[in-house]
């Protein structure tokens, strides 16, 4: 017969911290979405009492915000390029000396963008949380973190200071919009069941577009076949390059591919 002591919940072997709570919250969100994140489930996962959790986070809203910020912080820190405090990327001095500062900044933007794209793809709950938090609490940690990591690279491109906000906003809106739509497409695909085939789905969409009225939809019919062949990540990065090409054409002096950041 099992003793009462053996039936008790396992005791924590690590000191409870805000970081451990947030990590557990991310795990619950990944497994069951926002509805699965309850303080009861969290106490079970952490083998603790609710009072210990409330000592670190006041409510579910604060916990969702902290989980969102933790995932975003990890996403923007990934990749070979990481922003430095003075603007540009680590090692930017050497890149500038070799004439590659602008390309290093572009690559930094691509890395941050792709980190966010992959995070939003990996965590299905992240896109709606980002949309909600950026509209309800733009002064919180998430919006400045994203804006800072992209904006430093925009500055390193040599974009004039009076255009920093516009250029960075264009990139942020594209990244979050395109990544969010891709995540929604992925979620729709999962909803079709384990046997759903992406290639078959895209072929069905392409076929439907090809069958549209040629007078009303000449362009859509013309690109229908490209739907079958496209790769989501490659298409996303191609969009980043299009936005960067526009920023370069509009905001950098003619004939100058990039330069030192404006003061």
C-alpha positions, -999 to +999 in steps of 0.1 A: +000+000+000+013+034-009+021+056+021+006+091+024+040+106+021+046+088-012+012+101-026+022+138-021+030+160-050+068+161-057+085+190-039+103+216-059+141+211-060+148+246-074+140+279-059+109+294-076+117+325-096+098+347-121+119+332-149+108+296-140+072+307-138+074+324-172+091+294-187+064+271-174+037+295-187+053+294-222+051+256-220+015+256-211+007+282-238+025+261-264+006+229-253-029+243-249-031+279-259-043+308-238-072+288-224-048+262-210-028+288-190-044+288-156-029+293-122-041+259-112-022+242-141+008+264-134+009+253-097+007+217-108+035+221-133+057+239-108+047+217-078+040+248-057+011+267-043-007+297-059+006+321-032+042+315-043+033+323-079+013+354-070+044+367-052+061+370-086+031+378-110-001+396-100-025+381-125-029+362-158-026+394-179+008+401-164+019+365-169+008+366-206+028+398-211+059+383-195+056+351-216+053+372-248+082+394-239+104+363-230+097+347-264+103+379-283+135+386-264+149+352-274+137+356-310+154+389-316+186+376-300+190+347-324+212+345-355+248+355-363+241+393-361+232+409-327+228+445-322+252+465-300+244+494-277+259+520-300+238+510-330+248+486-358+259+451-352+286+435-331+318+438-351+304+467-371+336+487-369+354+460-389+325+458-413+326+495-418+363+495-425+358+469-452+329+488-467+303+463-455+285+482-427+253+487-447+252+450-457+259+440-421+229+462-411+207+446-438+217+411-426+210+422-390+174+432-400+170+399-418+181+379-388+158+398-364+129+394-388+135+357-394+139+352-356+104+367-351+090+348-381+102+315-366+090+323-331+055+332-343+054+300-363+066+279-334+043+295-308+007+296-322-005+318-293+022+345-300+007+363-330-026+373-312-008+382-281+015+405-300-014+421-318-032+427-286-003+439-265+011+463-292-023+480-295-032+480-258+002+485-242+026+500-268+046+515-239+052+480-224+084+460-230+074+441-262+069+470-286+101+488-277+121+456-278+111+449-314+114+485-324+148+489-309+163+458-325+152+467-359+157+505-355+193+502-346+200+485-379+179+511-398+202+537-382+233+517-392+221+517-428+227+554-429+190+564-430+186+601-420+174+606-384+141+622-394+132+591-413+141+565-387+106+562-373+089+558-407+115+533-420+115+512-389+077+512-386+074+500-422+097+470-414+080+462-381+045+463-397+057+440-425+074+415-402+045+412-378+018+412-404+034+387-427+046+364-399+011+366-383-006+357-415+018+328-420+010+315-385-027+318-392-022+298-424-003+271-404-030+270-378-057+265-405-036+237-419-034+220-386-071+223-382-076+202-413-062+172-395-029+152-393-034+140-429-036+175-444-010+180-471+004+215-477+013+208-513-022+195-520-038+225-503-017+249-523-025+230-555-062+233-548-058+271-542-038+275-574-064+255-594-092+276-579-074+308-590-068+295-625-105+289-628-114+325-620-131+347-646-102+360-669-118+394-674-123+401-637-091+384-624-064+385-651-035+392-627-046+366-601-049+339-628-014+349-642+003+342-608-018+312-598+009+288-607+034+305-584+012+297-555+020+260-560+058+265-558+064+292-532+083+287-500+069+307-470+102+316-454+119+325-488+089+347-497+090+364-463+127+372-467+121+384-503+095+408-488+121+421-463+145+428-492+117+447-511+111+469-481+148+475-476+152+483-513+125+510-509+141+524-478+174+526-496+160+542-527+139+568-507+162+577-478+198+572-488+216+598-510+218+588-547+248+566-555+255+558-518+246+522-508+249+529-471+270+548-447+277+559-412+247+564-389+235+599-386+241+617-353 
